[in-house]
Amino acid sequence: MKKDGKLILGFDIGGTKIAAALGTSDGKIIGSKRIKSEHRSPEDVLGEMVADGYALLKDNGFKNSDLTAIGIGAPGPMDIPKGTISPCNMKKWINVPVRDHLAEKMGVKAYFDNDANAGVLAEWFFGAGKGCRNLIYLTMSTGIGGGIIVNGHLVQGASFLAGEMGHVVLDPKGPQCNCGLKGCYEAFCGGRAISDRMKREIGGQPDHPIMKLAEGKVDDLGYPVLRQAVVNKDPYALALWDEICLRNAQAIGIFANTFNPEMIVLGTVALHSKELLLDPVKRYLPLFCWKEMLQAMELRVTALGSHIGEYSGICVALNGLFEEGKWQLPWEKK
Ligand SMILES: [Zn+2]
């Protein structure tokens, strides 16, 4: 490890697993572990997180006192000032004090944020958005989350809820969203919404070419099968894909006109779809935002890809240190 590299332990908490990673402030991942979180009590999982944190230090030849900070990215709902999480897909987890528990047990300061903010920080410090001052990251997985960097700082909002870009309403008469609103971006383009829609529209037609692609398994309907059907030029898939691309362009256009970012980075669905998604979205964008915004902006897929979880917790800690003046942005170092 370089002399100026701080040693950071990061956790990316998800509904089925937690990624624990030990890394440096230079963006080097030294070691990582996976912890199962599904159907487990918080006490159990917190205990394993601490044990794995210590093991990552020891296994890589570090002392506990070498650790500078801990960072945690977690799914909502969460209470940022209190450092607690109550993820809706983890039933027994209610107001779990994950931040203070880890800080106390490991003897260093722990920083805490939601997973989409953790994602934008990871893409900003070490991914596609390096060097940007204005950057947006959209998670694009089962749901759609967002993180926003404006003028070189993460936007938190008055009650730490900024960046809920998946719940920008694109049509108040649109499909019902899990959040209670109708016609949210996520209700049009999120992985779960697309999967539910396909099940509803073609799940009962065993002879449909897309059901054959899914080998008759209704539960396999979703983005991977849809993409294959688009490549095969299935008419249902082409029409649905066109709608998805138009809705993505509408949402991205709103964000571009609002924030005038240098870059918007798209997550999982875009990573797997690449040009199949990006090209039509780019064609539709001029319908939804000014050309001045488009000229200033690059639309890219995540550079960290499936490794983003290893970086995100670490980057939450680095952002905490950055805001306290204890760490410089990698590209601003002399
Ligand atoms: Zn919503």
Residues whose N, C-alpha, C, O or C-beta is under 5 A from the ligand:
A	BS01	ZN	G166 H167 C177 C179 L181 C184
